[in-house]
Amino acid sequence: MAVLRLSDRMAEAAEMIEVLTPPTRPRSIPACPRCLSVDSAPIEYGLPFVPECLEWERQGLIWIGGCVVTPGLSPDWHCRACGCEWRDSARQ
Ligand SMILES: [Zn+2]
């Protein structure tokens, strides 16, 4: 596994920050299949770990899903009330 130097990683993150735009709240937020809360957020994958993204997560606009996406298996939504994660039924 290649290990990037810290300076490389920071340069990489700085490049990505320039193209980041704040997410808009999705029009329809599905209710959690477990607790029925609608306090859920779309899971975003591959976002840089930067203050902007953490702030969006705090505001409930997104949920940071990490870098690893498994096509067909990775969940689309995260319930902020109970932590349940599930896939969009429309995409199954
Ligand atoms: Zn829930």
PDB file of the backbone (N, CA, C, O) and the ligand in Angstrom, with CONECT records:
HET     ZN  A 101       1
ATOM      1  N   MET A   1       0.849  -1.195   0.000  1.00  0.00           N
ATOM      2  CA  MET A   1       0.000   0.000   0.000  1.00  0.00           C
ATOM      3  C   MET A   1       0.884   1.245   0.000  1.00  0.00           C
ATOM      4  O   MET A   1       1.796   1.369   0.818  1.00  0.00           O
ATOM      5  N   ALA A   2       0.613   2.149  -0.908  1.00  0.00           N
ATOM      6  CA  ALA A   2       1.411   3.377  -0.994  1.00  0.00           C
ATOM      7  C   ALA A   2       1.044   4.312   0.151  1.00  0.00           C
ATOM      8  O   ALA A   2      -0.131   4.484   0.474  1.00  0.00           O
ATOM      9  N   VAL A   3       2.034   4.895   0.744  1.00  0.00           N
ATOM     10  CA  VAL A   3       1.796   5.846   1.825  1.00  0.00           C
ATOM     11  C   VAL A   3       2.151   7.242   1.324  1.00  0.00           C
ATOM     12  O   VAL A   3       3.298   7.519   0.973  1.00  0.00           O
ATOM     13  N   LEU A   4       1.154   8.105   1.298  1.00  0.00           N
ATOM     14  CA  LEU A   4       1.395   9.471   0.846  1.00  0.00           C
ATOM     15  C   LEU A   4       2.019  10.280   1.976  1.00  0.00           C
ATOM     16  O   LEU A   4       1.678  10.123   3.148  1.00  0.00           O
ATOM     17  N   ARG A   5       2.928  11.133   1.588  1.00  0.00           N
ATOM     18  CA  ARG A   5       3.452  12.056   2.597  1.00  0.00           C
ATOM     19  C   ARG A   5       2.334  13.008   3.010  1.00  0.00           C
ATOM     20  O   ARG A   5       1.414  13.273   2.236  1.00  0.00           O
ATOM     21  N   LEU A   6       2.422  13.515   4.227  1.00  0.00           N
ATOM     22  CA  LEU A   6       1.382  14.404   4.735  1.00  0.00           C
ATOM     23  C   LEU A   6       1.207  15.619   3.821  1.00  0.00           C
ATOM     24  O   LEU A   6       0.083  16.056   3.575  1.00  0.00           O
ATOM     25  N   SER A   7       2.319  16.163   3.318  1.00  0.00           N
ATOM     26  CA  SER A   7       2.211  17.360   2.473  1.00  0.00           C
ATOM     27  C   SER A   7       1.440  17.040   1.185  1.00  0.00           C
ATOM     28  O   SER A   7       0.693  17.877   0.678  1.00  0.00           O
ATOM     29  N   ASP A   8       1.629  15.824   0.663  1.00  0.00           N
ATOM     30  CA  ASP A   8       0.896  15.428  -0.534  1.00  0.00           C
ATOM     31  C   ASP A   8      -0.597  15.384  -0.238  1.00  0.00           C
ATOM     32  O   ASP A   8      -1.423  15.859  -1.017  1.00  0.00           O
ATOM     33  N   ARG A   9      -0.910  14.809   0.890  1.00  0.00           N
ATOM     34  CA  ARG A   9      -2.320  14.667   1.254  1.00  0.00           C
ATOM     35  C   ARG A   9      -2.965  16.037   1.437  1.00  0.00           C
ATOM     36  O   ARG A   9      -4.107  16.252   1.031  1.00  0.00           O
ATOM     37  N   MET A  10      -2.229  16.962   2.049  1.00  0.00           N
ATOM     38  CA  MET A  10      -2.797  18.291   2.277  1.00  0.00           C
ATOM     39  C   MET A  10      -3.002  19.013   0.952  1.00  0.00           C
ATOM     40  O   MET A  10      -4.001  19.709   0.768  1.00  0.00           O
ATOM     41  N   ALA A  11      -2.059  18.850   0.031  1.00  0.00           N
ATOM     42  CA  ALA A  11      -2.206  19.478  -1.278  1.00  0.00           C
ATOM     43  C   ALA A  11      -3.420  18.894  -1.998  1.00  0.00           C
ATOM     44  O   ALA A  11      -4.179  19.605  -2.656  1.00  0.00           O
ATOM     45  N   GLU A  12      -3.579  17.588  -1.853  1.00  0.00           N
ATOM     46  CA  GLU A  12      -4.709  16.912  -2.464  1.00  0.00           C
ATOM     47  C   GLU A  12      -6.023  17.448  -1.891  1.00  0.00           C
ATOM     48  O   GLU A  12      -6.962  17.732  -2.634  1.00  0.00           O
ATOM     49  N   ALA A  13      -6.078  17.580  -0.577  1.00  0.00           N
ATOM     50  CA  ALA A  13      -7.286  18.074   0.075  1.00  0.00           C
ATOM     51  C   ALA A  13      -7.559  19.513  -0.340  1.00  0.00           C
ATOM     52  O   ALA A  13      -8.710  19.883  -0.576  1.00  0.00           O
ATOM     53  N   ALA A  14      -6.511  20.329  -0.430  1.00  0.00           N
ATOM     54  CA  ALA A  14      -6.689  21.734  -0.799  1.00  0.00           C
ATOM     55  C   ALA A  14      -7.275  21.836  -2.202  1.00  0.00           C
ATOM     56  O   ALA A  14      -8.104  22.705  -2.475  1.00  0.00           O
ATOM     57  N   GLU A  15      -6.844  20.948  -3.085  1.00  0.00           N
ATOM     58  CA  GLU A  15      -7.393  20.945  -4.441  1.00  0.00           C
ATOM     59  C   GLU A  15      -8.872  20.625  -4.427  1.00  0.00           C
ATOM     60  O   GLU A  15      -9.658  21.227  -5.158  1.00  0.00           O
ATOM     61  N   MET A  16      -9.242  19.672  -3.592  1.00  0.00           N
ATOM     62  CA  MET A  16     -10.636  19.256  -3.561  1.00  0.00           C
ATOM     63  C   MET A  16     -11.521  20.323  -2.923  1.00  0.00           C
ATOM     64  O   MET A  16     -12.677  20.486  -3.313  1.00  0.00           O
ATOM     65  N   ILE A  17     -10.984  21.049  -1.948  1.00  0.00           N
ATOM     66  CA  ILE A  17     -11.784  22.074  -1.276  1.00  0.00           C
ATOM     67  C   ILE A  17     -12.260  23.114  -2.291  1.00  0.00           C
ATOM     68  O   ILE A  17     -13.368  23.640  -2.177  1.00  0.00           O
ATOM     69  N   GLU A  18     -11.414  23.406  -3.284  1.00  0.00           N
ATOM     70  CA  GLU A  18     -11.774  24.439  -4.250  1.00  0.00           C
ATOM     71  C   GLU A  18     -13.029  24.090  -5.025  1.00  0.00           C
ATOM     72  O   GLU A  18     -13.773  24.981  -5.436  1.00  0.00           O
ATOM     73  N   VAL A  19     -13.272  22.813  -5.227  1.00  0.00           N
ATOM     74  CA  VAL A  19     -14.432  22.450  -6.026  1.00  0.00           C
ATOM     75  C   VAL A  19     -15.620  22.062  -5.158  1.00  0.00           C
ATOM     76  O   VAL A  19     -16.674  21.703  -5.683  1.00  0.00           O
ATOM     77  N   LEU A  20     -15.471  22.127  -3.854  1.00  0.00           N
ATOM     78  CA  LEU A  20     -16.570  21.739  -2.972  1.00  0.00           C
ATOM     79  C   LEU A  20     -17.648  22.811  -2.958  1.00  0.00           C
ATOM     80  O   LEU A  20     -17.356  23.996  -2.795  1.00  0.00           O
ATOM     81  N   THR A  21     -18.856  22.403  -3.126  1.00  0.00           N
ATOM     82  CA  THR A  21     -19.971  23.314  -2.958  1.00  0.00           C
ATOM     83  C   THR A  21     -20.890  22.728  -1.899  1.00  0.00           C
ATOM     84  O   THR A  21     -21.042  21.509  -1.818  1.00  0.00           O
ATOM     85  N   PRO A  22     -21.498  23.568  -1.097  1.00  0.00           N
ATOM     86  CA  PRO A  22     -22.351  23.039  -0.032  1.00  0.00           C
ATOM     87  C   PRO A  22     -23.498  22.234  -0.610  1.00  0.00           C
ATOM     88  O   PRO A  22     -24.095  22.637  -1.609  1.00  0.00           O
ATOM     89  N   PRO A  23     -23.811  21.119  -0.008  1.00  0.00           N
ATOM     90  CA  PRO A  23     -24.924  20.310  -0.510  1.00  0.00           C
ATOM     91  C   PRO A  23     -26.251  20.982  -0.197  1.00  0.00           C
ATOM     92  O   PRO A  23     -26.366  21.727   0.776  1.00  0.00           O
ATOM     93  N   THR A  24     -27.233  20.719  -1.015  1.00  0.00           N
ATOM     94  CA  THR A  24     -28.571  21.210  -0.715  1.00  0.00           C
ATOM     95  C   THR A  24     -29.348  20.072  -0.072  1.00  0.00           C
ATOM     96  O   THR A  24     -29.111  18.895  -0.344  1.00  0.00           O
ATOM     97  N   ARG A  25     -30.259  20.448   0.766  1.00  0.00           N
ATOM     98  CA  ARG A  25     -31.072  19.445   1.450  1.00  0.00           C
ATOM     99  C   ARG A  25     -31.923  18.718   0.418  1.00  0.00           C
ATOM    100  O   ARG A  25     -32.606  19.363  -0.378  1.00  0.00           O
ATOM    101  N   PRO A  26     -31.897  17.398   0.415  1.00  0.00           N
ATOM    102  CA  PRO A  26     -32.724  16.690  -0.568  1.00  0.00           C
ATOM    103  C   PRO A  26     -34.200  17.005  -0.380  1.00  0.00           C
ATOM    104  O   PRO A  26     -34.667  17.250   0.732  1.00  0.00           O
ATOM    105  N   ARG A  27     -34.919  16.991  -1.494  1.00  0.00           N
ATOM    106  CA  ARG A  27     -36.337  17.363  -1.429  1.00  0.00           C
ATOM    107  C   ARG A  27     -37.133  16.414  -0.561  1.00  0.00           C
ATOM    108  O   ARG A  27     -37.944  16.844   0.258  1.00  0.00           O
ATOM    109  N   SER A  28     -36.909  15.148  -0.734  1.00  0.00           N
ATOM    110  CA  SER A  28     -37.669  14.206   0.082  1.00  0.00           C
ATOM    111  C   SER A  28     -36.699  13.345   0.890  1.00  0.00           C
ATOM    112  O   SER A  28     -35.782  12.731   0.346  1.00  0.00           O
ATOM    113  N   ILE A  29     -36.922  13.318   2.173  1.00  0.00           N
ATOM    114  CA  ILE A  29     -36.076  12.529   3.057  1.00  0.00           C
ATOM    115  C   ILE A  29     -36.891  11.344   3.548  1.00  0.00           C
ATOM    116  O   ILE A  29     -37.928  11.521   4.189  1.00  0.00           O
ATOM    117  N   PRO A  30     -36.430  10.148   3.253  1.00  0.00           N
ATOM    118  CA  PRO A  30     -37.213   8.975   3.649  1.00  0.00           C
ATOM    119  C   PRO A  30     -37.175   8.764   5.160  1.00  0.00           C
ATOM    120  O   PRO A  30     -36.188   9.089   5.820  1.00  0.00           O
ATOM    121  N   ALA A  31     -38.243   8.225   5.686  1.00  0.00           N
ATOM    122  CA  ALA A  31     -38.288   7.904   7.109  1.00  0.00           C
ATOM    123  C   ALA A  31     -37.408   6.690   7.382  1.00  0.00           C
ATOM    124  O   ALA A  31     -37.289   5.789   6.551  1.00  0.00           O
ATOM    125  N   CYS A  32     -36.801   6.684   8.551  1.00  0.00           N
ATOM    126  CA  CYS A  32     -35.951   5.574   8.953  1.00  0.00           C
ATOM    127  C   CYS A  32     -36.793   4.302   9.047  1.00  0.00           C
ATOM    128  O   CYS A  32     -37.853   4.301   9.673  1.00  0.00           O
ATOM    129  N   PRO A  33     -36.323   3.223   8.426  1.00  0.00           N
ATOM    130  CA  PRO A  33     -37.098   1.970   8.468  1.00  0.00           C
ATOM    131  C   PRO A  33     -37.170   1.366   9.868  1.00  0.00           C
ATOM    132  O   PRO A  33     -38.026   0.521  10.133  1.00  0.00           O
ATOM    133  N   ARG A  34     -36.273   1.794  10.774  1.00  0.00           N
ATOM    134  CA  ARG A  34     -36.249   1.203  12.110  1.00  0.00           C
ATOM    135  C   ARG A  34     -37.032   2.037  13.117  1.00  0.00           C
ATOM    136  O   ARG A  34     -37.881   1.509  13.835  1.00  0.00           O
ATOM    137  N   CYS A  35     -36.742   3.367  13.172  1.00  0.00           N
ATOM    138  CA  CYS A  35     -37.384   4.182  14.211  1.00  0.00           C
ATOM    139  C   CYS A  35     -38.374   5.189  13.622  1.00  0.00           C
ATOM    140  O   CYS A  35     -39.024   5.924  14.365  1.00  0.00           O
ATOM    141  N   LEU A  36     -38.494   5.226  12.285  1.00  0.00           N
ATOM    142  CA  LEU A  36     -39.436   6.093  11.576  1.00  0.00           C
ATOM    143  C   LEU A  36     -39.113   7.578  11.703  1.00  0.00           C
ATOM    144  O   LEU A  36     -39.924   8.422  11.324  1.00  0.00           O
ATOM    145  N   SER A  37     -37.945   7.903  12.230  1.00  0.00           N
ATOM    146  CA  SER A  37     -37.532   9.301  12.286  1.00  0.00           C
ATOM    147  C   SER A  37     -37.234   9.799  10.882  1.00  0.00           C
ATOM    148  O   SER A  37     -36.786   9.030  10.032  1.00  0.00           O
ATOM    149  N   VAL A  38     -37.482  11.093  10.631  1.00  0.00           N
ATOM    150  CA  VAL A  38     -37.091  11.661   9.337  1.00  0.00           C
ATOM    151  C   VAL A  38     -35.840  12.512   9.492  1.00  0.00           C
ATOM    152  O   VAL A  38     -35.497  13.298   8.609  1.00  0.00           O
ATOM    153  N   ASP A  39     -35.161  12.348  10.625  1.00  0.00           N
ATOM    154  CA  ASP A  39     -33.910  13.067  10.855  1.00  0.00           C
ATOM    155  C   ASP A  39     -32.768  12.241  10.263  1.00  0.00           C
ATOM    156  O   ASP A  39     -31.872  11.781  10.970  1.00  0.00           O
ATOM    157  N   SER A  40     -32.834  12.069   8.943  1.00  0.00           N
ATOM    158  CA  SER A  40     -31.808  11.270   8.285  1.00  0.00           C
ATOM    159  C   SER A  40     -31.094  12.124   7.252  1.00  0.00           C
ATOM    160  O   SER A  40     -31.597  13.166   6.830  1.00  0.00           O
ATOM    161  N   ALA A  41     -29.924  11.671   6.854  1.00  0.00           N
ATOM    162  CA  ALA A  41     -29.115  12.436   5.915  1.00  0.00           C
ATOM    163  C   ALA A  41     -28.564  11.500   4.853  1.00  0.00           C
ATOM    164  O   ALA A  41     -28.263  10.339   5.131  1.00  0.00           O
ATOM    165  N   PRO A  42     -28.430  12.021   3.610  1.00  0.00           N
ATOM    166  CA  PRO A  42     -27.831  11.193   2.563  1.00  0.00           C
ATOM    167  C   PRO A  42     -26.353  10.942   2.865  1.00  0.00           C
ATOM    168  O   PRO A  42     -25.629  11.852   3.269  1.00  0.00           O
ATOM    169  N   ILE A  43     -25.927   9.733   2.670  1.00  0.00           N
ATOM    170  CA  ILE A  43     -24.534   9.385   2.937  1.00  0.00           C
ATOM    171  C   ILE A  43     -23.689   9.754   1.722  1.00  0.00           C
ATOM    172  O   ILE A  43     -23.971   9.331   0.600  1.00  0.00           O
ATOM    173  N   GLU A  44     -22.657  10.541   1.962  1.00  0.00           N
ATOM    174  CA  GLU A  44     -21.743  10.928   0.893  1.00  0.00           C
ATOM    175  C   GLU A  44     -20.432  10.180   1.080  1.00  0.00           C
ATOM    176  O   GLU A  44     -19.873  10.139   2.176  1.00  0.00           O
ATOM    177  N   TYR A  45     -19.958   9.594   0.000  1.00  0.00           N
ATOM    178  CA  TYR A  45     -18.718   8.831   0.068  1.00  0.00           C
ATOM    179  C   TYR A  45     -17.590   9.601  -0.622  1.00  0.00           C
ATOM    180  O   TYR A  45     -17.812  10.371  -1.556  1.00  0.00           O
ATOM    181  N   GLY A  46     -16.395   9.368  -0.133  1.00  0.00           N
ATOM    182  CA  GLY A  46     -15.214   9.908  -0.798  1.00  0.00           C
ATOM    183  C   GLY A  46     -14.977  11.382  -0.561  1.00  0.00           C
ATOM    184  O   GLY A  46     -14.191  12.004  -1.275  1.00  0.00           O
ATOM    185  N   LEU A  47     -15.644  11.953   0.431  1.00  0.00           N
ATOM    186  CA  LEU A  47     -15.406  13.359   0.722  1.00  0.00           C
ATOM    187  C   LEU A  47     -14.107  13.519   1.496  1.00  0.00           C
ATOM    188  O   LEU A  47     -13.767  12.668   2.318  1.00  0.00           O
ATOM    189  N   PRO A  48     -13.376  14.605   1.243  1.00  0.00           N
ATOM    190  CA  PRO A  48     -12.180  14.869   2.050  1.00  0.00           C
ATOM    191  C   PRO A  48     -12.589  15.212   3.476  1.00  0.00           C
ATOM    192  O   PRO A  48     -13.672  15.743   3.721  1.00  0.00           O
ATOM    193  N   PHE A  49     -11.710  14.899   4.394  1.00  0.00           N
ATOM    194  CA  PHE A  49     -11.996  15.131   5.815  1.00  0.00           C
ATOM    195  C   PHE A  49     -11.607  16.566   6.153  1.00  0.00           C
ATOM    196  O   PHE A  49     -10.572  16.808   6.774  1.00  0.00           O
ATOM    197  N   VAL A  50     -12.437  17.505   5.741  1.00  0.00           N
ATOM    198  CA  VAL A  50     -12.132  18.933   5.921  1.00  0.00           C
ATOM    199  C   VAL A  50     -13.248  19.578   6.735  1.00  0.00           C
ATOM    200  O   VAL A  50     -14.351  19.038   6.817  1.00  0.00           O
ATOM    201  N   PRO A  51     -12.962  20.743   7.341  1.00  0.00           N
ATOM    202  CA  PRO A  51     -13.961  21.376   8.210  1.00  0.00           C
ATOM    203  C   PRO A  51     -15.305  21.607   7.528  1.00  0.00           C
ATOM    204  O   PRO A  51     -16.351  21.481   8.164  1.00  0.00           O
ATOM    205  N   GLU A  52     -15.284  21.946   6.231  1.00  0.00           N
ATOM    206  CA  GLU A  52     -16.556  22.199   5.543  1.00  0.00           C
ATOM    207  C   GLU A  52     -17.461  20.973   5.603  1.00  0.00           C
ATOM    208  O   GLU A  52     -18.655  21.064   5.888  1.00  0.00           O
ATOM    209  N   CYS A  53     -16.855  19.833   5.328  1.00  0.00           N
ATOM    210  CA  CYS A  53     -17.662  18.610   5.296  1.00  0.00           C
ATOM    211  C   CYS A  53     -18.169  18.256   6.688  1.00  0.00           C
ATOM    212  O   CYS A  53     -19.300  17.803   6.859  1.00  0.00           O
ATOM    213  N   LEU A  54     -17.308  18.473   7.679  1.00  0.00           N
ATOM    214  CA  LEU A  54     -17.730  18.169   9.044  1.00  0.00           C
ATOM    215  C   LEU A  54     -18.879  19.087   9.458  1.00  0.00           C
ATOM    216  O   LEU A  54     -19.792  18.679  10.176  1.00  0.00           O
ATOM    217  N   GLU A  55     -18.815  20.332   8.991  1.00  0.00           N
ATOM    218  CA  GLU A  55     -19.876  21.281   9.310  1.00  0.00           C
ATOM    219  C   GLU A  55     -21.182  20.864   8.635  1.00  0.00           C
ATOM    220  O   GLU A  55     -22.252  20.951   9.237  1.00  0.00           O
ATOM    221  N   TRP A  56     -21.089  20.406   7.370  1.00  0.00           N
ATOM    222  CA  TRP A  56     -22.295  19.946   6.675  1.00  0.00           C
ATOM    223  C   TRP A  56     -22.893  18.762   7.404  1.00  0.00           C
ATOM    224  O   TRP A  56     -24.112  18.629   7.517  1.00  0.00           O
ATOM    225  N   GLU A  57     -22.002  17.894   7.903  1.00  0.00           N
ATOM    226  CA  GLU A  57     -22.510  16.734   8.622  1.00  0.00           C
ATOM    227  C   GLU A  57     -23.208  17.189   9.904  1.00  0.00           C
ATOM    228  O   GLU A  57     -24.262  16.671  10.271  1.00  0.00           O
ATOM    229  N   ARG A  58     -22.591  18.181  10.586  1.00  0.00           N
ATOM    230  CA  ARG A  58     -23.180  18.668  11.829  1.00  0.00           C
ATOM    231  C   ARG A  58     -24.559  19.267  11.565  1.00  0.00           C
ATOM    232  O   ARG A  58     -25.470  19.143  12.384  1.00  0.00           O
ATOM    233  N   GLN A  59     -24.699  19.920  10.405  1.00  0.00           N
ATOM    234  CA  GLN A  59     -25.975  20.541  10.062  1.00  0.00           C
ATOM    235  C   GLN A  59     -27.001  19.523   9.575  1.00  0.00           C
ATOM    236  O   GLN A  59     -28.171  19.854   9.382  1.00  0.00           O
ATOM    237  N   GLY A  60     -26.560  18.301   9.380  1.00  0.00           N
ATOM    238  CA  GLY A  60     -27.491  17.268   8.936  1.00  0.00           C
ATOM    239  C   GLY A  60     -27.711  17.239   7.434  1.00  0.00           C
ATOM    240  O   GLY A  60     -28.624  16.568   6.954  1.00  0.00           O
ATOM    241  N   LEU A  61     -26.874  17.968   6.678  1.00  0.00           N
ATOM    242  CA  LEU A  61     -27.036  17.976   5.226  1.00  0.00           C
ATOM    243  C   LEU A  61     -26.531  16.685   4.606  1.00  0.00           C
ATOM    244  O   LEU A  61     -27.078  16.198   3.617  1.00  0.00           O
ATOM    245  N   ILE A  62     -25.485  16.140   5.198  1.00  0.00           N
ATOM    246  CA  ILE A  62     -24.895  14.910   4.689  1.00  0.00           C
ATOM    247  C   ILE A  62     -24.478  14.043   5.866  1.00  0.00           C
ATOM    248  O   ILE A  62     -24.465  14.482   7.016  1.00  0.00           O
ATOM    249  N   TRP A  63     -24.142  12.816   5.549  1.00  0.00           N
ATOM    250  CA  TRP A  63     -23.476  11.954   6.518  1.00  0.00           C
ATOM    251  C   TRP A  63     -22.219  11.441   5.834  1.00  0.00           C
ATOM    252  O   TRP A  63     -22.281  10.885   4.737  1.00  0.00           O
ATOM    253  N   ILE A  64     -21.075  11.632   6.491  1.00  0.00           N
ATOM    254  CA  ILE A  64     -19.810  11.252   5.869  1.00  0.00           C
ATOM    255  C   ILE A  64     -19.656   9.740   5.920  1.00  0.00           C
ATOM    256  O   ILE A  64     -19.569   9.140   6.991  1.00  0.00           O
ATOM    257  N   GLY A  65     -19.625   9.137   4.729  1.00  0.00           N
ATOM    258  CA  GLY A  65     -19.644   7.685   4.648  1.00  0.00           C
ATOM    259  C   GLY A  65     -18.281   7.054   4.491  1.00  0.00           C
ATOM    260  O   GLY A  65     -18.175   5.827   4.468  1.00  0.00           O
ATOM    261  N   GLY A  66     -17.228   7.853   4.382  1.00  0.00           N
ATOM    262  CA  GLY A  66     -15.907   7.286   4.182  1.00  0.00           C
ATOM    263  C   GLY A  66     -15.613   7.089   2.711  1.00  0.00           C
ATOM    264  O   GLY A  66     -16.378   7.519   1.847  1.00  0.00           O
ATOM    265  N   CYS A  67     -14.512   6.443   2.438  1.00  0.00           N
ATOM    266  CA  CYS A  67     -14.029   6.357   1.056  1.00  0.00           C
ATOM    267  C   CYS A  67     -14.440   5.061   0.376  1.00  0.00           C
ATOM    268  O   CYS A  67     -14.446   4.980  -0.852  1.00  0.00           O
ATOM    269  N   VAL A  68     -14.779   4.061   1.150  1.00  0.00           N
ATOM    270  CA  VAL A  68     -15.016   2.749   0.564  1.00  0.00           C
ATOM    271  C   VAL A  68     -16.485   2.609   0.188  1.00  0.00           C
ATOM    272  O   VAL A  68     -17.367   2.641   1.047  1.00  0.00           O
ATOM    273  N   VAL A  69     -16.728   2.458  -1.084  1.00  0.00           N
ATOM    274  CA  VAL A  69     -18.086   2.261  -1.573  1.00  0.00           C
ATOM    275  C   VAL A  69     -18.185   0.872  -2.165  1.00  0.00           C
ATOM    276  O   VAL A  69     -17.357   0.477  -2.985  1.00  0.00           O
ATOM    277  N   THR A  70     -19.184   0.142  -1.754  1.00  0.00           N
ATOM    278  CA  THR A  70     -19.430  -1.174  -2.347  1.00  0.00           C
ATOM    279  C   THR A  70     -20.662  -1.053  -3.222  1.00  0.00           C
ATOM    280  O   THR A  70     -21.779  -0.977  -2.710  1.00  0.00           O
ATOM    281  N   PRO A  71     -20.472  -1.035  -4.550  1.00  0.00           N
ATOM    282  CA  PRO A  71     -21.635  -0.847  -5.433  1.00  0.00           C
ATOM    283  C   PRO A  71     -22.695  -1.897  -5.154  1.00  0.00           C
ATOM    284  O   PRO A  71     -22.414  -3.093  -5.087  1.00  0.00           O
ATOM    285  N   GLY A  72     -23.913  -1.421  -4.993  1.00  0.00           N
ATOM    286  CA  GLY A  72     -25.020  -2.329  -4.754  1.00  0.00           C
ATOM    287  C   GLY A  72     -25.210  -2.698  -3.294  1.00  0.00           C
ATOM    288  O   GLY A  72     -26.221  -3.298  -2.930  1.00  0.00           O
ATOM    289  N   LEU A  73     -24.243  -2.342  -2.451  1.00  0.00           N
ATOM    290  CA  LEU A  73     -24.352  -2.726  -1.039  1.00  0.00           C
ATOM    291  C   LEU A  73     -24.262  -1.539  -0.083  1.00  0.00           C
ATOM    292  O   LEU A  73     -24.873  -1.560   0.985  1.00  0.00           O
ATOM    293  N   SER A  74     -23.515  -0.515  -0.452  1.00  0.00           N
ATOM    294  CA  SER A  74     -23.334   0.607   0.465  1.00  0.00           C
ATOM    295  C   SER A  74     -24.657   1.340   0.671  1.00  0.00           C
ATOM    296  O   SER A  74     -25.376   1.613  -0.291  1.00  0.00           O
ATOM    297  N   PRO A  75     -24.980   1.659   1.930  1.00  0.00           N
ATOM    298  CA  PRO A  75     -26.254   2.336   2.189  1.00  0.00           C
ATOM    299  C   PRO A  75     -26.256   3.765   1.658  1.00  0.00           C
ATOM    300  O   PRO A  75     -25.202   4.379   1.496  1.00  0.00           O
ATOM    301  N   ASP A  76     -27.451   4.288   1.388  1.00  0.00           N
ATOM    302  CA  ASP A  76     -27.610   5.645   0.861  1.00  0.00           C
ATOM    303  C   ASP A  76     -27.997   6.643   1.937  1.00  0.00           C
ATOM    304  O   ASP A  76     -27.757   7.841   1.793  1.00  0.00           O
ATOM    305  N   TRP A  77     -28.597   6.153   3.018  1.00  0.00           N
ATOM    306  CA  TRP A  77     -29.134   7.054   4.042  1.00  0.00           C
ATOM    307  C   TRP A  77     -28.660   6.647   5.426  1.00  0.00           C
ATOM    308  O   TRP A  77     -28.465   5.467   5.720  1.00  0.00           O
ATOM    309  N   HIS A  78     -28.481   7.656   6.268  1.00  0.00           N
ATOM    310  CA  HIS A  78     -28.080   7.429   7.650  1.00  0.00           C
ATOM    311  C   HIS A  78     -29.087   8.110   8.563  1.00  0.00           C
ATOM    312  O   HIS A  78     -29.340   9.306   8.423  1.00  0.00           O
ATOM    313  N   CYS A  79     -29.659   7.366   9.490  1.00  0.00           N
ATOM    314  CA  CYS A  79     -30.596   7.942  10.453  1.00  0.00           C
ATOM    315  C   CYS A  79     -29.799   8.571  11.590  1.00  0.00           C
ATOM    316  O   CYS A  79     -29.012   7.903  12.261  1.00  0.00           O
ATOM    317  N   ARG A  80     -30.018   9.869  11.794  1.00  0.00           N
ATOM    318  CA  ARG A  80     -29.283  10.564  12.844  1.00  0.00           C
ATOM    319  C   ARG A  80     -29.900  10.304  14.213  1.00  0.00           C
ATOM    320  O   ARG A  80     -29.303  10.637  15.236  1.00  0.00           O
ATOM    321  N   ALA A  81     -31.067   9.723  14.237  1.00  0.00           N
ATOM    322  CA  ALA A  81     -31.720   9.443  15.507  1.00  0.00           C
ATOM    323  C   ALA A  81     -31.238   8.120  16.105  1.00  0.00           C
ATOM    324  O   ALA A  81     -30.950   8.040  17.299  1.00  0.00           O
ATOM    325  N   CYS A  82     -31.151   7.080  15.263  1.00  0.00           N
ATOM    326  CA  CYS A  82     -30.813   5.766  15.829  1.00  0.00           C
ATOM    327  C   CYS A  82     -29.572   5.150  15.183  1.00  0.00           C
ATOM    328  O   CYS A  82     -29.097   4.110  15.638  1.00  0.00           O
ATOM    329  N   GLY A  83     -29.039   5.777  14.129  1.00  0.00           N
ATOM    330  CA  GLY A  83     -27.814   5.265  13.524  1.00  0.00           C
ATOM    331  C   GLY A  83     -28.038   4.206  12.464  1.00  0.00           C
ATOM    332  O   GLY A  83     -27.083   3.683  11.890  1.00  0.00           O
ATOM    333  N   CYS A  84     -29.285   3.891  12.206  1.00  0.00           N
ATOM    334  CA  CYS A  84     -29.594   2.899  11.175  1.00  0.00           C
ATOM    335  C   CYS A  84     -29.160   3.435   9.807  1.00  0.00           C
ATOM    336  O   CYS A  84     -29.280   4.629   9.533  1.00  0.00           O
ATOM    337  N   GLU A  85     -28.655   2.539   8.951  1.00  0.00           N
ATOM    338  CA  GLU A  85     -28.301   2.927   7.587  1.00  0.00           C
ATOM    339  C   GLU A  85     -28.978   1.990   6.620  1.00  0.00           C
ATOM    340  O   GLU A  85     -29.050   0.783   6.850  1.00  0.00           O
ATOM    341  N   TRP A  86     -29.471   2.546   5.544  1.00  0.00           N
ATOM    342  CA  TRP A  86     -30.197   1.706   4.587  1.00  0.00           C
ATOM    343  C   TRP A  86     -30.036   2.245   3.179  1.00  0.00           C
ATOM    344  O   TRP A  86     -29.609   3.378   2.957  1.00  0.00           O
ATOM    345  N   ARG A  87     -30.400   1.377   2.231  1.00  0.00           N
ATOM    346  CA  ARG A  87     -30.325   1.742   0.829  1.00  0.00           C
ATOM    347  C   ARG A  87     -31.650   2.307   0.348  1.00  0.00           C
ATOM    348  O   ARG A  87     -32.724   1.917   0.806  1.00  0.00           O
ATOM    349  N   ASP A  88     -31.538   3.245  -0.596  1.00  0.00           N
ATOM    350  CA  ASP A  88     -32.715   3.825  -1.210  1.00  0.00           C
ATOM    351  C   ASP A  88     -33.516   2.713  -1.868  1.00  0.00           C
ATOM    352  O   ASP A  88     -32.984   1.959  -2.683  1.00  0.00           O
ATOM    353  N   SER A  89     -34.784   2.610  -1.520  1.00  0.00           N
ATOM    354  CA  SER A  89     -35.578   1.520  -2.094  1.00  0.00           C
ATOM    355  C   SER A  89     -35.705   1.698  -3.609  1.00  0.00           C
ATOM    356  O   SER A  89     -35.835   0.721  -4.346  1.00  0.00           O
ATOM    357  N   ALA A  90     -35.668   2.947  -4.066  1.00  0.00           N
ATOM    358  CA  ALA A  90     -35.805   3.198  -5.501  1.00  0.00           C
ATOM    359  C   ALA A  90     -34.620   2.655  -6.284  1.00  0.00           C
ATOM    360  O   ALA A  90     -34.719   2.439  -7.492  1.00  0.00           O
ATOM    361  N   ARG A  91     -33.500   2.432  -5.604  1.00  0.00           N
ATOM    362  CA  ARG A  91     -32.299   1.993  -6.312  1.00  0.00           C
ATOM    363  C   ARG A  91     -32.052   0.508  -6.150  1.00  0.00           C
ATOM    364  O   ARG A  91     -31.067  -0.022  -6.665  1.00  0.00           O
ATOM    365  N   GLN A  92     -32.930  -0.158  -5.446  1.00  0.00           N
ATOM    366  CA  GLN A  92     -32.669  -1.589  -5.244  1.00  0.00           C
ATOM    367  C   GLN A  92     -33.156  -2.419  -6.414  1.00  0.00           C
ATOM    368  O   GLN A  92     -33.014  -3.642  -6.405  1.00  0.00           O
TER     369      GLN A  92
HETATM  370 ZN    ZN A 101     -33.710   5.535  12.946  1.00  0.00          ZN2+
END
